[in-house]
Amino acid sequence: MSRLRAVVAKVAANWAMNREYKRTYAQLSRLTNRELADIGVRRCDIADIARKHVHQSF
């Protein structure tokens, strides 16, 4: 039974991480190129930034 709980907890954590990645990615993607430049982010770096954010948060 504890293995099942562990699997369920892992799946739930992965879903939460995926939701947070998508939320972060979407928020950054909505910014204009000028806004991204103001914060020092290139559009091609959005996926990496979102991934790093998720892994630091969890």
C-alpha positions as CSV (number, residue, x, y, z in Angstrom):
1,M,0.0,0.0,0.0
2,S,2.8,2.4,0.7
3,R,4.2,1.9,-2.8
4,L,0.9,2.9,-4.2
5,R,0.9,6.0,-2.1
6,A,4.4,6.9,-3.2
7,V,3.4,6.5,-6.8
8,V,0.3,8.6,-6.4
9,A,2.4,11.3,-4.6
10,K,5.0,11.2,-7.4
11,V,2.3,11.6,-10.1
12,A,0.7,14.4,-8.2
13,A,4.0,16.2,-7.8
14,N,4.8,15.8,-11.5
15,W,1.3,17.2,-12.4
16,A,2.0,20.2,-10.1
17,M,5.4,20.8,-11.7
18,N,3.9,20.6,-15.2
19,R,1.1,23.1,-14.3
20,E,3.7,25.5,-12.9
21,Y,5.9,25.1,-16.0
22,K,3.0,25.8,-18.3
23,R,1.9,28.8,-16.2
24,T,5.4,30.3,-16.1
25,Y,6.0,29.7,-19.8
26,A,2.6,31.3,-20.7
27,Q,3.3,34.3,-18.6
28,L,6.7,35.0,-20.1
29,S,5.4,34.2,-23.6
30,R,2.7,36.9,-23.3
31,L,5.4,39.6,-22.8
32,T,6.5,41.7,-25.7
33,N,10.0,41.4,-27.0
34,R,10.6,44.9,-25.5
35,E,9.4,43.8,-22.1
36,L,11.5,40.7,-22.3
37,A,14.6,42.8,-23.2
38,D,13.9,45.1,-20.3
39,I,14.2,42.1,-17.9
40,G,17.1,40.6,-19.8
41,V,15.4,37.6,-21.3
42,R,15.5,36.4,-24.8
43,R,12.4,34.8,-26.2
44,C,14.4,31.6,-27.1
45,D,15.3,31.3,-23.4
46,I,11.7,31.2,-22.0
47,A,11.5,27.4,-21.9
48,D,14.8,27.1,-20.0
49,I,13.8,29.8,-17.6
50,A,10.4,28.2,-16.9
51,R,12.1,24.8,-16.4
52,K,14.6,26.2,-14.0
53,H,11.9,28.0,-12.1
54,V,9.9,24.8,-11.6
55,H,12.9,22.8,-10.4
56,Q,13.9,25.5,-7.9
57,S,10.3,25.8,-6.6
58,F,9.8,22.1,-5.9
